[in-house]
Every structure is written in structure tokens, then in C-alpha cells.
């Protein structure tokens, strides 16, 4: 019983962090796709969730990931999170060097 009391919370924490990793990975992939899009169209694409699948090389986001990209003329910012994660929101700033901590 003691081992179960220790193992179950540990497993839940690992699982939540796994969902966070999905959100961060999706944001990084979409940011890379934004740069590819910019090469072709000389503009960035504002998008949310499934709309971001229109970017080159993106087929779909991880199930449940909430992602939003806000494009300006020569830069973009984005956020990503997963409702089953720890609640962490990942932020990308193309002018600020990428993934922000």
C-alpha cells in the first residue's frame, strides 16, 4: 500500500509532463513550419489549432494541444499548452530567439 501511495502520484506527474512535452514539441514544429512558409510567401501565417496544419510539413497537432500563432509583418509569436498537462503555457517569440522560459 505504501508503494502504491508513492507510485501513483509519480506516474500522474510523469503523465502530465508528457502532455507538456507534446505542447512544446508542437510549438517548435509549427515555428519551424512558419519559417518555411515565410520563405515561400514572405509573410507569416496567423493560425490556431487545426488551422496551423496548413503550414508546410504539419499534418496535425497532438490530440488536445491548444496552439495559437499571431503573425506580424516580419515576426511571429505563439503559445501552446495541453489541458492534461501541468498547466504550463509555452511561448515562442521569433524575434526573442525562439522558445521562451
Order of alpha helices (4+ residues) and beta strands (2+ residues): alpha-beta-beta-beta-beta-beta
